[in-house]
Amino acid sequence: DTAVSQTPKYLVTQMGNDKSIKCEQNLGHDTMYWYKQDSKKFLKIMFSYNNKELIINETVPNRFSPKSPDKAHLNLHINSLELGDSAVYFCASSQDHGSTWEKLFFGSGTQLSVL
Amino acid sequence: KNEVEQSPQNLTAQEGEFITINCSYSVGISALHWLQQHPGGGIVSLFMLSSGKKKHGRLIATINIQEKHSSLHITASHPRDSAVYICAVAGNQFYFGTGTSLTVIP
C-alpha cells in the first residue's frame, strides 16, 4: 500500500482554469504538507496542516487554497492557473510531536503544466 | 541568500568511491533532514537527525549543531545511488537546500 498517494501524477491545463490535486496518507500522521518544486529543482514549502488546522502558510498567492476534510487528506485547489504555476507539487506527511519534526514521507509528485 | 547551502551542486564519482555532501544552514533548527530524489522524481526521506550521527546501510549522516553543519556520506558508492540529495532544516518552518546532483559511474 502506498503511504502517501497523490493524484493526478500529470496535469496539463490551460491558463485561467481551476484545478485540484488530491493527497491522502494512510500512515495515521497528524501533519500534512504541500511543497512546490520549481524548474531548478528547488523545493519550497507551501502549506502545512496539523490535525486539519493550518499551521504554515508561506507567501503563496491566494489562488492556492488547501483543503483538509480530515487529517488523512490534504487537497490543493488552484484557481485561475498561470504559466508560472507550472511545477511539480509534492504532498508529504509526518507524525509531529509538538515542535519536533519527524521523518517526512512524500507522495510521488504531480507534474503540473500550464499552457 | 538561501538559509540552507549545499555543496557541491554537482558530483560525479566512480563506483566504489567514498562520497561526501555538505550542508550548512543559518537558522535555528530542531532537526535536519536528508532527502533523496530519484531520477524519476520521487522523494524519499533518508535521515532525520538533531544531533550526532546516524547510519543506515552505506549511508551516514552527521550533524554539528554548534557549527550549523551536516554531512551526508556514502560509502562504496554504486550507480543506483545516482540521485539528487537535498538537505532540509526544520525550525518553525522548513528550509530546503538546492540539492546536490550525484552521478555514480560504473
Interface residues (C-beta under 8 A of the other chain):
Chain A: Y33 K40 K41 F42 L43 K44 I45 S48 I56 E58 V88 F90 A92 S99 T100 W101 E102 K103 L104 F105 F106 S108 G109 Q111
Chain B: S30 A31 H33 L35 Q37 G41 G42 I43 V44 S45 M48 V84 I86 A88 A90 N92 Q93 F94 F96 T98 G99
